[in-house]
Protein backbone atom coordinates (compact mmCIF):
# COMPACT_ATOMS: atom_id res chain seq x y z
CA UNK A 1 0.00 0.00 0.00
CA UNK A 2 1.29 3.47 -0.78
CA UNK A 3 0.95 6.62 1.32
CA UNK A 4 -2.13 8.08 -0.45
CA UNK A 5 -3.89 4.70 -0.17
CA UNK A 6 -3.03 4.59 3.52
CA UNK A 7 -4.65 8.00 4.05
CA UNK A 8 -7.76 6.88 2.18
CA UNK A 9 -7.97 3.61 4.13
CA UNK A 10 -7.66 5.42 7.46
CA UNK A 11 -10.49 7.75 6.44
CA UNK A 12 -12.74 4.96 5.21
CA UNK A 13 -12.05 2.81 8.29
CA UNK A 14 -13.60 5.59 10.34
CA UNK A 15 -16.54 6.06 7.98
CA UNK A 16 -15.65 9.60 6.97
CA UNK A 17 -16.34 11.25 3.62
CA UNK A 18 -13.78 13.48 1.94
CA UNK A 19 -15.86 16.48 3.04
CA UNK A 20 -16.02 15.33 6.68
CA UNK A 21 -12.31 14.49 6.91
CA UNK A 22 -11.36 17.72 5.17
CA UNK A 23 -13.56 19.65 7.59
CA UNK A 24 -11.72 18.12 10.55
CA UNK A 25 -8.41 19.47 9.27
CA UNK A 26 -9.60 22.68 7.65
CA UNK A 27 -9.21 21.57 4.03
CA UNK A 28 -11.60 21.24 1.12
CA UNK A 29 -12.96 18.10 -0.48
CA UNK A 30 -10.84 18.88 -3.52
CA UNK A 31 -7.66 19.07 -1.43
CA UNK A 32 -8.45 15.74 0.23
CA UNK A 33 -9.16 14.13 -3.13
CA UNK A 34 -5.83 15.31 -4.54
CA UNK A 35 -4.02 14.16 -1.40
CA UNK A 36 -5.54 10.68 -1.66
CA UNK A 37 -4.61 10.52 -5.35
CA UNK A 38 -0.99 11.42 -4.58
CA UNK A 39 -1.17 14.74 -6.43
CA UNK A 40 -0.25 16.73 -3.31
CA UNK A 41 2.90 16.02 -1.33
CA UNK A 42 2.20 15.29 2.33
CA UNK A 43 3.99 17.68 4.69
CA UNK A 44 4.85 16.79 8.27
CA UNK A 45 2.38 19.39 9.53
CA UNK A 46 -0.41 17.89 7.44
CA UNK A 47 0.48 14.35 8.58
CA UNK A 48 0.09 15.51 12.18
CA UNK A 49 -3.25 17.19 11.41
CA UNK A 50 -4.55 14.11 9.59
CA UNK A 51 -3.57 11.82 12.45
CA UNK A 52 -4.98 14.11 15.15
CA UNK A 53 -8.30 14.29 13.32
CA UNK A 54 -8.48 10.49 13.57
CA UNK A 55 -7.37 10.49 17.22
CA UNK A 56 -4.04 8.81 16.52
CA UNK A 57 -0.43 9.77 15.89
CA UNK A 58 1.48 10.06 12.62
CA UNK A 59 3.73 7.21 13.80
CA UNK A 60 0.76 4.89 14.17
CA UNK A 61 -1.04 6.08 11.06
CA UNK A 62 2.01 5.84 8.80
CA UNK A 63 4.03 3.15 10.59
CA UNK A 64 4.64 1.11 7.44
CA UNK A 65 6.41 4.09 5.87
CA UNK A 66 8.80 4.82 8.74
CA UNK A 67 12.35 3.62 8.19
CA UNK A 68 13.47 1.99 11.45
CA UNK A 69 17.00 1.23 10.27
Helices and strands as residue ranges (DSSP letters): H 3-13, H 18-25, H 29-36, H 44-53, H 58-61, G 63-65
